[in-house]
Amino acid sequence: MTSNTLRDADLSYVLHPYTNLVAHETKGPLIAVRGEGVRVFDETGRDYIEGMAGLWCASLGFNEPRLVEAATRQMKELPFFHMFSHKSHAPGIELSQALIERAPVPMARVFFANSGSEANDTALKMIWYYNNAVGRPEKKKVIARQRAYHGVTVASASLTCLPANHRDFDLPIARILHTGSPQYYREGLPGESEDEFARRRARELEELILAEGPETVAAFFAEPVMGAGGVILPPGRYFEYIQEVLRKYDILFVADEVICGFGRTGQYWGSQTYDLKPDILTCAKALSSAYLPISAVLVNEKVYQALRTNSGKIGTFGHGYTYSAHPVSAAVALETLRLYDERDILSNVARSGARLQARLRALADHPLVGDARGIGLIGALEMVKDKASHASFEPTLAVGPRIVERAQEHGVILRAMAADAIAFSPPLIISEAEVDDMMDRFERALNDVAADILK
């Protein structure tokens, strides 16, 4: 199909996720046709540095031959099999072992799904099943945080706490609660230190648990670093205080590592970066470098034993997906983990991450930038109308989306989020020189929009 034919077909047949469907009819699509390293190319041959690794996920870039070869080999050997009813296959078994061996805390078993949303949906079902199994049928409420992102299924979108994911979808469902976000920049009180803010958030969590009744609260979900909510880093000893509350009331802790897992924050897991001790861990995205859909739920021994015992009583663990541990996806994921080890990806994250963080923070004095934040190879710049008060621009100005659109014109793909925050999450293979190229392109876009707004 020609470029124009593809565009016309897209406008005629495709229902795009996370897209203003009215605006799309005018703007049309950016059509990627090939990838090379940290870049993708459109049908005209123009290159774009993928500053978001796609959707926080293409960790090894866009043309890793060993992942293609792993998929091809497995397609030839066993293109599909499942894990229902005592069936299994080598890629799924080996990947389970590899994840347990790499887990940030001792874990007992791995369950596979196809996306982060499915993994978090599964974790929620396991939590309810677990509490029925241990004789606590009333302990079913689950707490997530404002600005959290945990997925878009009915259950995981209820855990998510962003307006667009709830509005007109009749969400959240019952038994899902939300406590305050960890964003000190916007939600810290005047004169309040980071540590005081962190303690207040833990106190507010405890007050919510007590108001609901500790006997009714089952679990707490948290991303080590909030992704789609604005790249929000936990302040100070935030997670230390939060985990004290969870232990006090026997509440399961789910670490959503869908974005943070496999090196994004500078350590293999975000849980290691922030000393989290989860009972359940979910991961996806960089598990296969996004080359094929796969996600995983890791459960500790306490949770596994309850699932095991209850399945024996009922006769089965009545949950699973046709494509759970799909052998081709599992083979690609296993090869991805090997590549992380062989190429010492964490060392590259340390080098290039330091460069990214330096370039982000160098923009803190820019007239549009209120906050520059990040860790490892994830970061954000938040645009403000007034630096002193942190006041945002009027939503009608669409400052963040305008900067992102201009950045695309300069050849870098980024993402605008709430409060005009612009996210950066490039492939983990990005070099320091490529970080500079990405940031140079972005700065040109930032200055273009600043000239329009501040004139």
C-alpha positions as CSV (number, residue, x, y, z in Angstrom):
1,M,0.0,0.0,0.0
2,T,1.2,3.5,-0.8
3,S,1.6,6.1,1.9
4,N,-1.6,7.8,1.0
5,T,-3.5,4.5,0.8
6,L,-2.3,3.5,4.2
7,R,-3.4,6.9,5.7
8,D,-6.8,6.6,4.1
9,A,-7.2,3.0,5.3
10,D,-6.2,4.0,8.8
11,L,-8.8,6.8,8.9
12,S,-11.4,4.4,7.5
13,Y,-10.9,1.3,9.5
14,V,-8.8,1.7,12.7
15,L,-10.2,2.6,16.1
16,H,-7.1,4.0,17.9
17,P,-6.5,3.6,21.6
18,Y,-5.8,6.7,23.7
19,T,-6.7,9.0,20.8
20,N,-9.0,11.9,20.3
21,L,-11.0,10.2,17.6
22,V,-12.4,13.5,16.3
23,A,-9.0,15.1,16.1
24,H,-7.5,12.0,14.4
25,E,-9.7,12.5,11.4
26,T,-7.9,15.8,10.7
27,K,-4.4,15.0,12.0
28,G,-4.1,11.5,10.7
29,P,-1.5,8.9,11.8
30,L,2.3,8.9,12.0
31,I,2.9,5.5,10.3
32,A,6.1,3.7,11.3
33,V,7.5,1.3,8.8
34,R,10.8,0.2,10.2
35,G,13.0,0.5,13.3
36,E,16.7,0.6,13.9
37,G,18.2,0.9,17.4
38,V,16.5,3.7,19.3
39,R,14.9,5.1,16.1
40,V,11.8,4.4,14.0
41,F,11.3,5.6,10.5
42,D,8.1,6.7,8.7
43,E,7.0,5.9,5.2
44,T,9.0,8.9,3.9
45,G,12.2,7.6,5.4
46,R,12.4,10.3,8.1
47,D,13.9,9.1,11.4
48,Y,12.5,9.7,14.9
49,I,14.3,9.0,18.2
50,E,11.7,7.0,20.2
51,G,12.0,8.8,23.4
52,M,9.4,6.7,25.1
53,A,10.6,3.3,23.8
54,G,7.2,3.0,22.3
55,L,5.0,2.7,25.3
56,W,7.8,2.5,27.9
57,C,8.6,-1.0,26.6
58,A,11.0,-1.5,23.6
59,S,14.0,-1.8,26.0
60,L,16.4,-3.3,23.4
61,G,15.4,-1.0,20.6
62,F,13.6,-1.8,17.4
63,N,15.7,-4.3,15.5
64,E,17.3,-6.7,17.9
65,P,18.1,-9.8,15.6
66,R,18.4,-12.3,18.5
67,L,14.8,-11.7,19.5
68,V,13.7,-12.2,15.9
69,E,15.7,-15.4,15.8
70,A,14.3,-16.7,19.1
71,A,10.8,-16.1,17.8
72,T,11.6,-17.8,14.5
73,R,13.1,-20.9,16.1
74,Q,10.2,-21.3,18.5
75,M,7.6,-20.8,15.7
76,K,9.3,-23.7,13.8
77,E,9.5,-26.0,16.9
78,L,6.2,-25.4,18.7
79,P,4.2,-22.4,17.6
80,F,1.5,-22.9,20.3
81,F,0.8,-24.9,23.3
82,H,-0.9,-24.0,26.6
83,M,-0.5,-24.6,30.4
84,F,-4.0,-25.6,31.3
85,S,-4.8,-28.9,33.0
86,H,-1.2,-30.1,33.7
87,K,0.1,-29.2,30.3
88,S,3.4,-27.3,29.9
89,H,6.3,-26.5,27.6
90,A,10.0,-25.7,27.8
91,P,10.0,-21.9,27.2
92,G,7.3,-21.3,29.8
93,I,9.1,-23.5,32.4
94,E,12.5,-22.0,31.7
95,L,11.2,-18.4,31.8
96,S,9.4,-19.1,35.1
97,Q,12.7,-20.3,36.6
98,A,14.6,-17.3,35.2
99,L,12.1,-14.9,36.8
100,I,12.1,-16.6,40.2
101,E,15.9,-16.5,40.2
102,R,15.9,-12.8,39.3
103,A,13.1,-11.7,41.7
104,P,13.9,-8.9,44.1
105,V,12.6,-10.8,47.1
106,P,11.9,-14.6,47.5
107,M,9.0,-15.6,45.3
108,A,7.4,-19.1,44.9
109,R,5.6,-19.3,41.5
110,V,5.0,-17.4,38.3
111,F,1.7,-17.0,36.4
112,F,1.7,-15.6,32.9
113,A,-0.6,-13.3,31.0
114,N,-0.4,-11.1,28.0
115,S,-0.3,-7.5,29.2
116,G,0.3,-5.4,32.3
117,S,-3.4,-4.8,32.5
118,E,-4.1,-8.6,32.6
119,A,-1.3,-9.1,35.1
120,N,-2.8,-6.6,37.6
121,D,-6.3,-7.9,36.9
122,T,-5.0,-11.3,37.8
123,A,-3.3,-10.1,40.9
124,L,-6.6,-8.6,42.1
125,K,-8.4,-11.9,41.5
126,M,-5.7,-13.7,43.4
127,I,-6.0,-11.4,46.3
128,W,-9.7,-12.1,46.6
129,Y,-9.2,-15.8,46.1
130,Y,-6.4,-15.7,48.7
131,N,-8.6,-14.1,51.4
132,N,-11.4,-16.6,50.8
133,A,-8.9,-19.4,51.0
134,V,-7.6,-18.2,54.4
135,G,-11.1,-17.7,55.8
136,R,-11.3,-13.9,55.6
137,P,-14.1,-13.4,53.1
138,E,-14.7,-9.8,54.3
139,K,-11.1,-8.7,53.7
140,K,-11.5,-7.7,50.0
141,K,-11.0,-3.9,49.6
142,V,-7.9,-2.9,47.7
143,I,-6.2,0.5,47.9
144,A,-4.3,2.1,45.0
145,R,-3.2,5.7,44.8
146,Q,-4.3,8.9,43.0
147,R,-2.5,9.3,39.7
148,A,-1.7,5.6,39.7
149,Y,-1.7,3.6,36.4
150,H,-2.3,-0.1,36.6
151,G,-4.0,-0.9,33.3
152,V,-7.3,-0.6,31.5
153,T,-9.3,-3.8,32.1
154,V,-12.4,-3.2,34.2
155,A,-10.6,-4.1,37.4
156,S,-7.1,-2.7,36.6
157,A,-8.7,0.5,35.2
158,S,-10.5,0.8,38.6
159,L,-7.1,0.6,40.3
160,T,-5.8,3.3,37.9
161,C,-6.8,6.7,39.1
162,L,-6.6,9.0,36.1
163,P,-9.7,10.9,35.0
164,A,-9.8,9.7,31.4
165,N,-9.7,6.1,32.5
166,H,-12.8,6.4,34.7
167,R,-14.9,9.1,33.0
168,D,-18.0,7.6,31.2
169,F,-16.7,4.0,31.7
170,D,-18.7,3.7,34.9
171,L,-15.5,3.1,36.9
172,P,-14.1,2.4,39.5
173,I,-15.9,-0.7,40.5
174,A,-16.8,-1.4,44.2
175,R,-14.1,-2.4,46.7
176,I,-11.4,-0.2,45.0
177,L,-10.2,2.7,47.1
178,H,-7.6,5.4,46.5
179,T,-5.2,7.3,48.8
180,G,-3.0,10.3,48.0
181,S,-0.3,10.3,45.4
182,P,3.4,10.6,46.4
183,Q,3.9,13.8,44.4
184,Y,5.7,16.1,46.8
185,Y,6.1,18.8,44.1
186,R,2.4,19.4,43.7
187,E,0.9,18.1,47.0
188,G,3.5,19.0,49.6
189,L,2.2,21.6,52.1
190,P,3.9,25.0,52.5
191,G,7.0,24.5,54.7
192,E,6.5,20.7,54.7
193,S,9.7,18.7,54.2
194,E,9.8,15.6,51.9
195,D,10.1,13.4,55.0
196,E,7.1,15.1,56.6
197,F,5.1,14.8,53.4
198,A,6.0,11.1,53.2
199,R,4.9,10.5,56.8
200,R,1.7,12.4,56.2
201,R,0.9,10.2,53.2
202,A,1.5,7.1,55.3
203,R,-0.7,8.5,58.1
204,E,-3.4,9.2,55.6
205,L,-3.2,5.6,54.3
206,E,-3.6,4.4,57.9
207,E,-6.5,6.6,58.5
208,L,-8.2,5.3,55.4
209,I,-7.6,1.7,56.5
210,L,-9.0,2.4,60.0
211,A,-12.1,4.2,58.5
212,E,-12.8,1.3,56.2
213,G,-12.0,-1.3,58.9
214,P,-8.6,-3.2,58.7
215,E,-10.5,-6.5,58.6
216,T,-11.9,-5.4,55.2
217,V,-8.7,-4.1,53.5
218,A,-6.9,-6.8,51.6
219,A,-4.1,-5.2,49.5
220,F,-2.2,-2.1,48.4
221,F,-1.0,-1.6,44.8
222,A,1.9,0.7,43.9
223,E,4.3,1.4,41.1
224,P,7.9,2.0,42.4
225,V,7.9,5.1,40.1
226,M,4.5,6.2,38.9
227,G,4.7,6.1,35.1
228,A,1.6,7.4,33.2
229,G,0.6,9.5,36.2
230,G,3.5,11.8,35.5
231,V,6.8,10.0,36.3
232,I,6.3,10.5,40.1
233,L,9.3,9.4,42.2
234,P,8.6,8.5,45.9
235,P,9.9,11.2,48.2
236,G,12.4,10.4,51.0
237,R,11.5,7.4,53.1
238,Y,7.9,7.2,51.7
239,F,7.9,3.4,51.0
240,E,9.5,2.7,54.3
241,Y,6.6,4.4,56.1
242,I,3.9,2.9,53.8
243,Q,5.2,-0.7,54.2
244,E,5.1,-0.2,58.0
245,V,1.4,0.5,57.8
246,L,0.8,-2.5,55.5
247,R,2.6,-4.9,57.8
248,K,0.7,-3.5,60.8
249,Y,-2.7,-4.4,59.4
250,D,-1.7,-7.6,57.5
251,I,-2.3,-6.1,54.1
252,L,-0.7,-7.6,51.0
253,F,1.6,-5.4,48.9
254,V,1.5,-5.6,45.1
255,A,4.5,-4.0,43.3
256,D,3.5,-3.0,39.8
257,E,6.8,-3.3,38.0
258,V,5.3,-3.1,34.5
259,I,7.3,0.0,33.7
260,C,10.1,-0.1,36.3
261,G,11.1,-3.8,35.9
262,F,14.3,-4.9,34.1
263,G,16.5,-1.9,34.6
264,R,14.5,1.2,34.0
265,T,15.3,2.8,37.4
266,G,18.9,1.8,37.4
267,Q,18.5,-1.5,39.2
268,Y,17.0,-4.7,37.9
269,W,13.7,-4.0,39.7
270,G,12.2,-0.7,41.0
271,S,11.6,-2.7,44.1
272,Q,15.4,-2.9,44.6
273,T,15.8,0.8,44.0
274,Y,13.3,1.7,46.7
275,D,13.6,-1.4,49.0
276,L,10.1,-2.8,48.4
277,K,9.1,-6.1,49.9
278,P,6.1,-7.1,47.8
279,D,4.0,-10.2,48.3
280,I,3.0,-10.1,44.6
281,L,4.9,-8.6,41.7
282,T,3.6,-7.9,38.3
283,C,5.7,-7.2,35.2
284,A,5.4,-6.9,31.4
285,K,6.7,-4.5,28.8
286,A,10.5,-4.9,29.0
287,L,10.0,-8.6,29.9
288,S,10.1,-9.3,26.1
289,S,11.4,-5.8,25.1
290,A,7.8,-5.6,23.7
291,Y,8.6,-7.8,20.8
292,L,5.7,-10.1,21.7
293,P,2.9,-9.7,24.2
294,I,3.6,-11.3,27.6
295,S,3.3,-10.4,31.3
296,A,3.9,-12.2,34.6
297,V,2.6,-12.3,38.1
298,L,5.1,-13.5,40.7
299,V,3.7,-14.6,44.1
300,N,5.5,-15.4,47.3
301,E,5.2,-18.6,49.3
302,K,2.4,-17.3,51.6
303,V,0.2,-16.4,48.7
304,Y,1.1,-19.5,46.7
305,Q,0.2,-21.9,49.5
306,A,-3.2,-20.4,49.9
307,L,-3.9,-20.6,46.1
308,R,-2.6,-24.2,46.1
309,T,-4.8,-25.3,49.1
310,N,-7.9,-23.7,47.8
311,S,-7.5,-25.1,44.3
312,G,-7.3,-28.6,45.9
313,K,-10.5,-27.9,47.8
314,I,-12.4,-26.6,44.7
315,G,-10.8,-28.9,42.2
316,T,-9.0,-26.3,40.1
317,F,-7.5,-22.8,40.1
318,G,-10.1,-21.5,37.8
319,H,-8.2,-18.7,36.1
320,G,-6.0,-18.5,33.0
321,Y,-5.7,-17.2,29.5
322,T,-5.5,-19.0,26.2
323,Y,-2.2,-17.3,25.5
324,S,-0.7,-17.6,29.1
325,A,3.0,-18.3,28.6
326,H,2.5,-18.6,24.8
327,P,5.7,-20.5,23.8
328,V,6.9,-18.0,21.2
329,S,6.4,-15.0,23.6
330,A,8.1,-17.0,26.4
331,A,11.0,-17.9,24.2
332,V,11.5,-14.2,23.2
333,A,11.2,-13.1,26.8
334,L,13.8,-15.7,27.9
335,E,16.2,-14.4,25.2
336,T,15.5,-10.9,26.3
337,L,16.6,-11.7,29.9
338,R,19.8,-13.4,28.5
339,L,20.6,-10.2,26.6
340,Y,20.2,-8.0,29.7
341,D,22.7,-10.2,31.4
342,E,25.2,-10.7,28.6
343,R,25.3,-7.0,27.6
344,D,25.2,-5.7,31.1
345,I,22.3,-3.4,30.3
346,L,22.4,-2.0,33.9
347,S,25.8,-0.5,33.2
348,N,24.5,1.3,30.1
349,V,21.5,2.6,32.2
350,A,23.9,4.0,34.7
351,R,25.9,5.8,32.0
352,S,23.1,7.0,29.7
353,G,20.8,7.5,32.7
354,A,23.2,9.9,34.3
355,R,23.4,11.8,31.0
356,L,19.6,11.9,30.7
357,Q,19.1,13.1,34.3
358,A,21.8,15.8,33.8
359,R,20.1,17.1,30.6
360,L,16.7,17.1,32.3
361,R,17.9,19.0,35.3
362,A,19.8,21.5,33.1
363,L,16.4,22.6,31.9
364,A,15.0,23.4,35.4
365,D,15.7,27.1,34.8
366,H,13.9,27.2,31.5
367,P,11.0,29.7,31.7
368,L,8.4,27.0,31.0
369,V,9.8,24.2,33.3
370,G,8.6,23.9,36.9
371,D,10.0,20.6,37.8
372,A,12.7,18.3,36.4
373,R,12.7,14.8,37.8
374,G,13.7,11.2,37.1
375,I,15.9,8.3,37.9
376,G,17.8,5.9,35.6
377,L,16.4,6.1,32.1
378,I,13.0,7.5,33.1
379,G,12.2,11.2,33.7
380,A,9.8,14.1,33.2
381,L,9.7,17.8,32.8
382,E,6.6,19.5,34.2
383,M,5.6,22.8,32.6
384,V,4.2,25.6,34.8
385,K,2.8,29.1,34.3
386,D,4.4,30.3,37.5
387,K,7.5,28.7,39.0
388,A,7.0,30.0,42.5
389,S,3.4,28.9,43.0
390,H,3.7,25.8,40.7
391,A,0.5,27.1,39.0
392,S,-0.3,25.2,35.8
393,F,-1.1,26.6,32.4
394,E,-4.8,26.8,31.4
395,P,-5.8,23.4,30.0
396,T,-7.0,25.1,26.8
397,L,-3.4,26.1,26.0
398,A,-2.5,22.4,25.8
399,V,1.1,23.3,26.5
400,G,2.4,19.8,27.0
401,P,0.7,18.4,23.9
402,R,2.0,21.3,21.9
403,I,5.5,20.7,22.9
404,V,5.2,17.0,22.2
405,E,3.8,17.7,18.8
406,R,6.6,20.2,18.0
407,A,9.1,17.6,19.2
408,Q,7.8,15.1,16.7
409,E,8.3,17.7,14.0
410,H,11.9,17.9,15.2
411,G,12.3,14.1,15.1
412,V,11.7,12.9,18.7
413,I,8.7,11.0,19.9
414,L,7.6,11.8,23.5
415,R,4.5,11.7,25.6
416,A,2.4,14.5,27.3
417,M,0.7,13.6,30.6
418,A,-1.4,15.3,33.2
419,A,-0.4,18.8,34.4
420,D,1.6,19.3,31.2
421,A,4.3,16.8,32.3
422,I,6.4,15.4,29.4
423,A,7.8,11.9,29.9
424,F,11.1,10.5,28.7
425,S,11.7,6.7,28.7
426,P,14.0,5.8,25.9
427,P,15.2,2.3,25.1
428,L,17.7,1.0,27.6
429,I,20.3,0.6,24.9
430,I,20.4,4.4,24.2
431,S,23.9,5.8,24.1
432,E,25.0,9.0,25.8
433,A,25.4,10.6,22.3
434,E,21.9,9.6,21.4
435,V,20.6,11.0,24.7
436,D,22.2,14.3,23.7
437,D,20.7,14.1,20.2
438,M,17.2,13.4,21.7
439,M,17.5,16.3,24.2
440,D,18.8,18.7,21.5
441,R,15.8,17.9,19.4
442,F,13.5,18.3,22.4
443,E,15.0,21.6,23.4
444,R,14.4,23.1,20.0
445,A,10.7,22.1,20.4
446,L,10.6,23.5,23.9
447,N,12.0,26.8,22.8
448,D,9.6,27.0,19.8
449,V,6.6,26.7,22.1
450,A,8.1,29.1,24.6
451,A,8.5,31.7,21.9
452,D,4.8,31.3,21.0
453,I,3.5,31.4,24.6
454,L,5.8,34.1,26.1
455,K,5.8,36.6,23.2
